[in-house]
Amino acid sequence: MSIKSVFVIAALSLGSLVAALPTTGASKYQQFELAKRQNATTPAMNASGLTDVDILQFALTLENLEGAFYAQGFSKFPDSDFMALGLMAADVTNLKSIATTEQTHVTTLTAAIAGAGFKPVQPCTYNFGFTTAAAMVATAGNLENIGVSAYLGAAPLVQMPAILTVAAEILTVESRHQTLIRTLAKTAAIPSAFDTPLGVRSVFSLAAPLISSCPDGSNLKITAFPALTLAPMPAMANSTTMPVGTRLTVMGSPAGATNCAFSNGGAPGGTIYVTFENGGCAVPQGVAGITYMHLTSSAPQGNILTDSIVVAGVQVLNVS
């Protein structure tokens, strides 16, 4: 998907951005002008080489995916299929409200990018692979978790406070989506005290398998990590969570892998490293809730996960 090559963020006109936003939301963005003045000396790029427009394009890519996911799912499955899962009519209404807010996110980000003078990325063709309403709800839970982690991971890269504010406003709603789905699925609504940031490349590695193709100019210049595939665990087939100590066996032989890295918001440094041996590793103490697993070539001091040490990834784990 096309994050445009590096732009000069100084060209970003927040005045134009405000003018391009829907009238009903314009008043809440008046703070942008103050933020622009306060942030006048911000450099064009962060250390990762991304501009704020690049980050907005990436966010729009994810919102396009989520918007299409809900549109396709609710078109495919009638309300009765969701009610057969034990949901009440009001629950189905609340679940459908997620689709409405995702489309609003798409509209807002599209207007922001276009108002800054750039062409927004377009929706792609997707392959979500759901065949039942239950599978759709389960996938929705993962997508919303990934969305929260994506916005958290991008936050330190954003330079302009005005754009960071918009991202934060979307992030909190994505988190509400996550909690609603977990509640409807009768799993722990708040599985841990912290959510987990996830880097841009890791997020793309999770989204890429759902994308069949994109229009010209809408392919992000990001390479997914080599896939990390875990062997099935039959004893846990009917469970949505796994306990600490669960042995995870990796399929294949990823070259250069020395450690399993378990990223979780509550872990010191953000990630706990376990030796990768005999083709796998066990879920360590110190992680809970949504946890992301990578294979790495080292266990760095400070426990900070960087793209340069990732050998394969990513798996999403729900640790009880």
C-alpha positions in Angstrom: 0.0 0.0 0.0 1.3 3.3 -1.1 2.8 5.4 1.7 4.1 8.1 -0.5 7.8 8.5 -0.6 9.1 11.0 2.0 7.4 14.4 1.8 8.4 17.7 3.4 6.0 18.0 6.3 6.5 21.8 6.3 4.2 21.8 3.2 1.4 20.5 5.4 -1.1 23.3 5.7 -3.4 22.8 8.7 -5.5 25.6 7.5 -6.3 23.6 4.4 -6.8 20.5 6.5 -9.5 22.1 8.6 -11.2 23.5 5.5 -11.4 20.0 4.1 -12.9 18.4 7.2 -16.7 17.9 7.4 -18.4 21.1 8.6 -19.9 19.3 11.6 -16.5 18.4 12.9 -14.6 21.6 12.0 -15.0 23.4 15.4 -13.2 20.6 17.2 -10.2 21.1 14.9 -9.8 24.9 15.6 -7.0 23.9 18.0 -5.0 22.9 14.9 -4.1 26.5 14.2 -2.6 27.0 17.7 -0.8 23.7 17.4 0.7 24.8 14.1 2.1 28.0 15.6 3.5 26.1 18.6 5.1 23.5 16.4 6.5 25.8 13.7 10.1 24.5 14.0 9.2 20.8 13.8 11.6 18.9 11.4 10.1 17.3 8.3 10.8 13.7 9.3 11.1 11.6 12.4 14.0 9.2 13.0 12.2 6.5 11.0 12.1 8.6 7.9 8.3 9.0 8.0 6.5 12.2 7.8 3.2 12.9 9.5 1.4 12.5 6.1 3.0 9.1 5.7 1.6 8.1 9.1 -1.8 9.4 8.1 -1.7 7.4 4.9 -0.9 4.3 7.0 -3.7 5.0 9.4 -6.1 5.4 6.4 -4.9 2.1 5.0 -6.0 0.4 8.2 -9.2 2.2 8.5 -10.1 1.4 4.9 -9.5 -2.3 5.7 -11.6 -2.2 8.8 -14.4 -0.3 7.1 -14.5 -2.9 4.3 -14.4 -5.7 6.8 -17.5 -4.6 8.6 -19.3 -3.6 5.4 -18.7 -7.0 3.9 -19.5 -8.9 7.1 -22.8 -7.2 7.8 -23.8 -7.5 4.2 -23.1 -11.2 4.3 -24.6 -12.2 7.6 -28.2 -11.2 8.7 -28.9 -10.0 12.3 -30.3 -13.5 13.1 -26.9 -15.1 12.6 -25.4 -12.8 15.3 -28.4 -13.3 17.6 -27.9 -17.1 17.2 -24.5 -16.5 19.0 -26.4 -15.3 22.0 -26.5 -11.6 21.2 -29.5 -9.5 21.9 -31.0 -7.1 19.4 -29.3 -4.1 21.2 -26.0 -6.0 21.1 -26.3 -6.3 17.3 -27.1 -2.6 17.0 -24.0 -1.8 19.1 -21.9 -4.1 17.0 -23.1 -2.5 13.8 -22.3 1.0 15.2 -18.6 0.0 14.9 -19.0 0.1 11.1 -20.4 3.6 11.2 -17.5 5.0 13.3 -14.9 3.2 11.1 -16.4 4.9 8.1 -16.2 8.3 9.9 -12.5 7.6 10.6 -12.0 7.0 6.8 -13.8 10.2 5.9 -11.8 12.3 8.4 -8.4 10.9 7.5 -9.2 11.2 3.7 -10.2 14.8 4.2 -7.0 15.5 6.3 -4.7 14.1 3.7 -6.4 15.7 0.7 -6.6 19.0 2.6 -2.8 18.8 3.1 -2.4 18.6 -0.7 -1.7 14.8 -1.1 -3.7 12.0 -2.7 -5.2 9.7 -0.1 -4.6 5.9 -0.5 -7.6 4.1 -1.9 -9.4 1.0 -0.6 -7.9 -2.3 -1.7 -9.5 -5.6 -2.6 -9.6 -7.8 0.5 -9.9 -11.5 1.4 -11.2 -11.7 4.9 -12.1 -15.4 4.7 -14.9 -15.5 7.1 -17.6 -18.0 6.5 -19.7 -17.6 9.7 -20.9 -14.7 11.9 -18.9 -16.2 14.7 -15.7 -16.2 12.6 -16.4 -12.6 11.7 -16.7 -11.5 15.3 -13.5 -13.4 16.2 -11.6 -11.6 13.4 -13.2 -8.3 14.4 -11.7 -8.7 17.9 -8.2 -9.2 16.4 -8.6 -6.3 14.0 -9.6 -3.9 16.8 -6.7 -5.1 19.0 -4.3 -4.5 16.1 -5.8 -1.1 15.4 -5.3 0.0 19.0 -1.7 -1.2 18.9 -1.0 0.5 15.6 -2.1 3.9 16.8 -0.1 3.4 20.0 3.0 2.4 18.0 2.7 5.4 15.6 2.1 8.0 18.4 5.9 8.6 19.1 6.5 9.1 15.4 4.0 12.0 15.0 5.5 15.4 15.2 2.6 17.8 15.0 0.5 18.0 18.1 -2.6 18.7 16.1 -2.3 15.4 14.2 -1.4 13.6 17.3 -4.7 14.8 18.8 -6.7 13.5 15.9 -4.9 10.1 16.2 -5.6 10.0 19.9 -9.3 10.7 19.3 -9.5 7.8 16.9 -7.4 5.5 19.2 -9.8 5.9 22.2 -12.8 4.9 20.0 -10.8 1.9 18.6 -10.3 0.9 22.2 -14.0 1.1 22.8 -14.6 -1.1 19.8 -12.2 -3.6 21.3 -13.9 -3.6 24.7 -17.4 -4.0 23.2 -16.4 -7.0 21.1 -14.7 -8.7 24.0 -17.7 -8.1 26.2 -20.1 -9.5 23.5 -17.8 -12.5 23.2 -17.9 -13.0 27.0 -14.2 -12.7 27.4 -12.4 -10.4 29.9 -13.4 -6.8 28.9 -10.1 -5.4 30.3 -7.5 -8.2 30.0 -4.6 -6.2 31.3 -3.7 -2.8 32.7 -1.8 -1.7 29.5 -2.4 -2.0 25.8 0.6 -2.9 23.6 2.2 -0.6 21.0 3.2 -2.3 17.7 5.5 -0.9 15.0 4.4 -0.1 11.5 6.1 -3.1 9.9 4.6 -5.5 12.4 1.1 -4.1 11.9 1.5 -4.4 8.1 2.7 -8.0 8.6 -0.6 -8.7 10.3 -2.7 -6.8 7.7 -1.0 -8.0 4.5 -2.6 -11.5 4.4 -6.0 -9.9 4.3 -5.2 -7.8 1.2 -5.5 -9.3 -2.2 -4.5 -6.3 -4.3 -4.6 -2.5 -4.2 -5.1 0.2 -6.9 -2.0 1.8 -8.5 -0.5 4.3 -6.1 -2.1 2.7 -3.0 0.5 0.1 -2.1 2.4 1.0 1.0 6.2 0.8 0.6 6.5 -1.6 3.5 7.7 -5.1 3.5 6.1 -7.7 5.7 8.2 -9.8 8.0 8.7 -13.5 7.0 5.6 -15.3 8.4 5.7 -16.9 11.8 3.5 -20.0 11.9 2.7 -21.9 15.0 1.8 -25.6 15.1 -1.9 -26.2 16.1 -2.6 -26.9 19.8 -5.6 -29.4 19.8 -6.0 -29.3 23.5 -6.9 -25.6 23.3 -9.1 -25.8 20.3 -12.2 -24.6 22.2 -10.4 -21.8 24.1 -9.8 -18.3 23.0 -7.0 -17.8 25.6 -3.8 -19.6 26.6 -2.2 -19.6 30.0 1.3 -18.6 30.9 3.7 -21.6 30.4 1.9 -22.8 27.2 4.5 -24.4 24.9 4.4 -22.9 21.4 6.0 -24.9 18.5 7.1 -22.9 15.4 6.6 -24.5 12.0 9.7 -24.5 9.8 13.2 -23.5 10.8 13.5 -19.7 10.7 17.1 -18.8 9.9 18.9 -16.9 12.6 16.2 -17.2 15.3 17.6 -17.2 18.8 14.8 -15.8 20.9 11.0 -15.6 21.1 9.9 -12.1 21.8 6.6 -11.5 23.6 5.5 -7.9 23.3 3.0 -6.8 25.9 2.2 -3.3 27.3 2.9 -4.3 30.9 6.3 -5.9 30.3 9.5 -4.1 31.2 10.8 -2.4 28.1 7.7 -3.6 26.3 9.0 -7.1 25.4 10.0 -10.3 27.2 12.6 -12.5 25.5 12.7 -16.3 25.9 15.3 -18.6 24.4 14.1 -20.2 21.2 15.2 -23.9 21.4 14.0 -27.2 20.2 11.7 -25.5 17.7 9.8 -23.4 20.1 9.4 -21.6 23.4 6.9 -21.2 26.3 4.7 -18.2 27.0 6.6 -16.4 29.9 5.5 -14.9 33.1 4.8 -11.2 33.0 2.5 -11.0 30.0 -1.3 -10.9 30.0 -4.0 -10.1 27.5 -3.2 -9.3 23.9 0.4 -10.2 23.3 2.4 -10.1 20.0 5.0 -12.8 19.3 8.1 -12.4 17.0 11.2 -14.4 16.5 14.4 -12.4 16.9 18.1 -12.8 16.3 19.0 -11.4 19.8 17.6 -10.3 23.1 18.7 -6.6 23.3 19.6 -4.8 26.5 16.5 -2.8 27.6 14.2 -5.3 26.0 13.2 -2.9 23.2 12.0 -4.7 20.1 13.3 -3.2 16.8 12.7 -4.2 13.2 16.4 -4.9 12.7 16.4 -8.0 15.0 13.1 -9.5 13.9 13.5 -12.8 12.0 9.8 -13.7 11.7 6.4 -12.4 12.8 3.8 -11.8 13.9 1.5 -14.0 15.9 -1.4 -12.5 18.1 -1.8 -14.3 21.4 -4.5 -13.9 24.0 -2.8 -14.8 27.3 -4.9 -15.5 30.4 
